Amino acid sequence: MAKKQFAVIGMGRFGSSVANSLTQMGFQVLAIDSSEERIDDVVDIVTHAVIANSTDEDALKQIGIRNFEVVVVAIGEDIQSSILTTLILKDMGVKTLIVKAKNELHGKMLQKIGADKVIYPERDMGVRLAHHLISPNILEFIEISDDYSIVEIQATSQMIGMNLKQLDIRAKYRCNVMAIKTGGHMNISPYAEDVIKAEDILVVVGKNTDLTELELAFSEG
């Protein structure tokens, strides 16, 4: 089966990082930007790189943008261009359209005009950093809705040697331990009697406010 082909529009820091990462994963990536300088920076990294104005429908048609299964619009500061590009791509029938938003209002507008997924890289990075500052044991923070998230917590000294029943995370913090990762092994739906070891990583889901309380309780920072 052929791998997905991606087009990334906007070769700023975020867009070029996405394009580079997808290329390293073995996918074919088309990079698009109106700046010759930015295209020169990625031309030797991605599969194809094209100088084009993404608000020019004819230019996008000539590129064959509809042939790409996923298009990422990573335009940064120019909200007007971001919105117009999204409208043009939806009208052209792009299958999956992922668009970077500068703020919540921008994001709401993108959703209303048909973006399949809106992402907030600056906000999300800020959230991850804040949680890491609260507790250095937080390895990953994934927002699954406005109110709920999943965190990966490196076992702390307070956890090691205790089992899940003794920790009683569900009753005390209203969060659920979905899995325990040990090296390359993932223990899905662990038992209450499972003992936490030093190398374990707990995968926990819960309400954001409850997760923050849990992080503070087990913080070793």
N, C-alpha and C positions, 0 to 999 in steps of 0.2 A: 504494500500500500504506500502511495506517495505521501511524503510528509507535507504538512500544511505550508503554504506560502504566505509570508507576512509582508505588508507594506507599512512603513513607519514614516509619518509626515511630521517634519520638524526635528532638526538635528541639534537641538540644544543639549544641555547636560542630561536631561531625562531621556529624550528621544534617542540620542546616540548610545546611551547606556542600554536601553531596551534592544536596539538594533544589534549592538555588539553581543549582548547576552544570547539573543536568539540565534545569531550566526554561530557562536561557539557551541550551541546545543545541536548544531547540524541542520538548521532550517535555512531555506532560501529567504533572503530578506532584501526588499527594495527600499532604499532610503531616498526620501524626497525632501528638498529644502530649496527655498528661493535664493539662498546665499551660496555663491560659488565656493567661498572660503570654508563654510561648514561641510559642504559636499566633499571638498578636497580632503578634509580631515577623516572622512569615513570611507572614501572610495576604495581603499585597499583592505577594508575590513569586511564590508557587506558584499552580498552577491552582485547587486546592481545599485548604482547611485545616480540620481537624476536631479538636475537643476530645473525646478518648475514652481510656478505659483499655484498653490493648492486651491485658490479661489477662482481659478480659470478652468471651467468645466471642460473646454475643448482640450486643454493640456492634459488633464487627467484621463480623458478618453483616449488620447494618443498613447499615453503610458500603458493603457490597458488595466487600469486600477480595478475594474470589476472582476478580473481574473484571480484576484487575491482573496483568499478565504477570510482573512482577518486584516483589517486596517486599523492602525493605531494613530490617532491624531494627537501629537505631542506638542502642539503649538503652545508656547508659553504665555507671554505677556499680551499678545494681540487677541483679545477676546472676540472682537468682531470677525477676524479671520478664522478663528476656531469655530465659531457658530456657522459662518457661511460655508466653510469647508465641510462641516458635518451635514448641513442641509443638502449640499451638492452630492455628497457620497451616498446619503440615504436615497436621494432621488435617482441615483444611478443604479441602485439595487445592490450595494455592497452587503455581503452576507452578515458579517459580524463587525461592528464598529465600536471601538474602544477609544474614549476621548478623555484627555487630561483636562481637569477643571482647575481654575485659579482659586475659586472660592465657592461657597455654598450656592449663591445666587446664580453664578455661571453654571454650576452643576445642574441645578433645577431646570435651567433653560435648555441645556444639552439633552436632558432626559425627555423634556416635552417635545423636542424636535426629532427624537428617535434614536439617540445614542443607546446602544445595547448595554454598555457598561460605562459608568463615569468613575474616574479614579482621581484621588487627591494625593499625589505623591508627597508634597511638602507637609500637608497635615498629617498623613499617616506616619511619615518619618518622625515628626514631632511627637506623636503619640507613643511610638516605640521608644524614643529616647527618654520621654518622661517616665515610662514604666521601668526602663532600665535604671534610671536614676533613683526611683523609689526602692528598687531591689535589684542589685547586680545579678541575682540568680535568675532573673527573667531572661530567657534566651530568645523567645519569640512571642510576639503579640499580634494576633490576627483578629480583626474586627469582622464579625459575621452579620451584624446589624447595628442599628444606632445604639442599642442597649446591651447587646450580648457580644462576647468575644471568647477566643480560645487563647490560653497562654501556655507556654512550655516553661516549666520551673525546674532548674537544677536542684536536686535534693540538697537540703541544708542540714546543718548539724542537728537541728531540732527534729528533723524527720528521720534521719538515719537510725536504723535498728527498730523503728516502730512500724506496725502494720497499718493498713488503711482504716481499720476499725478503730484503732487507738487514736489515730490522727483525727478521725471523725470530721473531715472537711465538709461533708454535706450538711451536717447538723450545725456546725459552728459558723460556717461561712456561706452556706447555701450554694456551694459550687460542687460540681461533679468531676471526679477523676475519670476521664474517658479511657486513658491508656497510660502505660508506663514503658518508656523507651530505655533499653539497656544495650549500649553499643549499637549493633545493627538489628537487634531484635525488638519487635513491638508487641507488648502484651496488651491486646485489646480486651476491654471490659475486665479489668483485674478483679480478683477476689478480695474480700474484706481482710482475709488472713495474709495477703501478700505483704512481705516485709520490704521496706524501702532500704536500698543499698546506696553507698556513696556515689556510684556512677550512674544512678537512675535519673531519668528526666520525667517529671510528671506532666501529662497533657491534661489541662483542666479547662472546663467550660463553665461559664456563669455570667451573671449580670455584671456589667462593668464596675458598678459601685462595690459589689461583693468581692470581685476579683482584686480590686485595690485594697480592700480590707485584708484579704488573704495575703497579698504581697507584703503589706506592712507587717503583718504578724510574723512572717517567716523571713523577713529581711535580715541579711547579715552584713549589709553595707555600712 
